[in-house]
């Protein structure tokens, strides 16, 4: 078996952040940087409403769970995101430029993080760092040629597939998800759906031995003219 290439490692770091369901992705040099040292990064999305579907491995079962999220960004990139379908429907997260807060489906505050000068995204998939990195790989030819076309959220998308030689995975993955991961033979494949104008990533999928274990795809995409300040408040 061979080790992952340096390019794939860079992609895998981001993919694993998604797989582990980081609800809050800070685009700083360090996620614990103080407000005085945190570098301000221009948000990737502003004045936009997006619905996307995320499928990921369940925490206690060897199967995929599917959730639909809706996120709305204001002109500064501050956002409100809510689960509108699937497990934990009704739970939400809000970043108002100062604090990041998460609420469960009953409206109870379950997490609060200070993030005064950090630019964040509810998923790496929606962050500037992720989008620019994937687009850079494509422009360099690291993902090869376009292997197909698709329609994602009403937008034309080019399909890129990145395959890797057989590699090892953590032992606990094999125990928890035996239908996906193998002790010795693991053929990884990542599929990216990129807007035909190369403006953004519209979706991404991860497979092992041909079996899907993570997927995130836009369902709808809308530019908005107004943003209600109350959207950055809890229920």
N, C-alpha and C positions, 0 to 999 in steps of 0.2 A: 504494500500500500504506500501511497505517497502523501506528503504533507500538502496542505493547501498552499496555493501561490500567495505571494504578498498582496496581490490585488484582491484575491478572494477573502483574505483575512480582513482587509479593510471593509469590504462589503459585509462580511459575516459579523463584524462588531456591531454594525448598525442593525443588521437583521436580528441578531440576538437581543438587542435592546427592544426590538419590536416583539419578539417571541416572548420575552419575559414581561411584556405588557407594562412598560414604563409609561405611566399616565402623564408624566411631566418630564419633558426632554429639554434641558437647558443648553443653549448654544454658547457656552462660555469655555474658556480654557480649562476650567474645572467647575464641576457642578456645585462646589461648596465655596466658590470664590466670594469674597466680601463685596458689598455694594461699591466700595471705593475702587476695587480692582477689577470688577466684572466688566468685560468688554461688550459694548452695545453692538448688536448685529441687526441689520435691517430685516424685518419680518418678510417671509416669503409670500404670505397671503394677507391681504387687507380688503375690507369691504366685500367680503365674500361669504356665501353660505354653501357649505358642502355636506353632502351625505355620503358616507362610505360604509362598506360592509367588511368587517374583519372576522376571519375564521382562524381560530388557534386551538391548540391542544388543551383539553380540559385539565384542570389541576389534579383531579382524582380519578379520571376515567381515561381509557385509551381510545379517545374519540375527539372529533372536532366540535367546538362550540362556535356558533355564529351570532354576531351582534351587529346591529345597524346603528351608527352614530350620526348625529347631526352637529356640526360645528359652525358657528358664525363668528367672523372676525370683524373688528371695527377698523377705523382708518389707521390705528397705531399697531394693529396686530394683536390686540388684546382679544380674548375669545371666551365663549361659553360653548361647552360641548356636552351633549346629553345622549344617553343610550335610549333610542326610540323603539328598538325591537330586540328581543332576545333576552338571555339571562341578565339580571340586574337592570331591567328596563326602568327608566325613571331616574337612575343615578346620574349625577352630573358633576362637571368640574368647571371652575371659573378662574381665569387669570385676568386681573384688572390693572396690571402694570406694576402693582406693588405686592400683592399677595396671590398665591395660588391656593385655591380651596377646593376640596372634594366633598360631595354630599352623597349619601346613599339614597335609595329610592324613597325613603320616608322623609327626606329633607334634613336628616341629621348630618352635622359636620363631622367628617371622619378623618380629614387630613388638612393641615394648614401649613404652608411653607412661604417664608418671606423671599421675594425675588424682585427686588426693587429695580435693578438695572439689567436684568436678564431678559433676553428675548426667547420666548418658549413656543412650543407647539404641542398640541395634545397627543401627537404621535410623531415619531421621526419621519414617517412617510409624508407629513405635511410641513416639515421643517426646511429651511433654506439649506442647511448643511447636507441633508440627505439628497435633496433634489440636485444640488450643484455637483455633488460627488458622483452620483449615478450618471448625470449628463456628461460629466468630464470623462468618465470611463468610456462612454459610448463614442464621444468625439475622438478619443484616442484609438478607437478600434478594439478596445479590450474585450468587448462583448461580441465581436464579430459583426456579421451582416444582419440586416433585418430578416427575420424568419417567418414573418406573417403580418397580417393586419387585423385589427379588432375595433369594435365600437365600444368605448367606455364612457358612460355618462353622456352620450350624445356627441362625443368627440372622437375623431379619428386617431387611432393609436398604432404605432409600430411595435412589433413584438420582438424582444431580444431574449435569447436563452443562453445562460452561462452554465456550462457543465464542468464538473471537476472530477479528477481521478478518485478512486476509492479511498476512503479515509476512516479514521476511528472517531467515535463519539463517546461522551461521558457514560460511564457504567450505569448511572442512575437513569439516564434517558432510556437505555435498553430495558431496564427493569420496569419503568413506568409506562413506556410506549412500545411494547414488543411488536406491534403490528407495523410500526414505522421504521424503527432502527434495529440494526443487526450488530452482532458482536464483532464481526470482521469485515463484512462487505457493505459499505454505505456509499452509494453513488448519489452525490448531491447535485441538484439542479435548481437554479434560480431563474425565474422568468420575470421580465420587466415590461410593463406596458407604458410606453412613452408617447406623449402627444406628438403627432406627426410634425408639428412645427418646432419640436424639441424645447418647448417652454416649461414643461413640468412632467413629473412621473404620475401616471394615472392609476397605476396598480403594480403590485408585486406579489409573487408567489414563490414558496419554497417547497421543494419536493425531495424526498429521500427514497431511492429505489423506485421512483415513479409515483410514490404516494405523497399526496399533499399533506403538509403539516402546518403550513401557515399561508394565509392569503389576506391581502387588503386591496380593495378596489373601490374607486369612486362610483357612487350610484347616481348622484346628481351634482351639478356645479352651477352656481348662480352668482352673478355680480349684483350687489345690493346698492341702493342709492342712499338709504338711511339706516342708522343703527340706533336702536332704543337703548339708552343708558341703563335701563332697568334689567336688560339682559345680563348685565354683569353683577346682578344681585341674586341672592338665593331665593327660593320659592317663598 
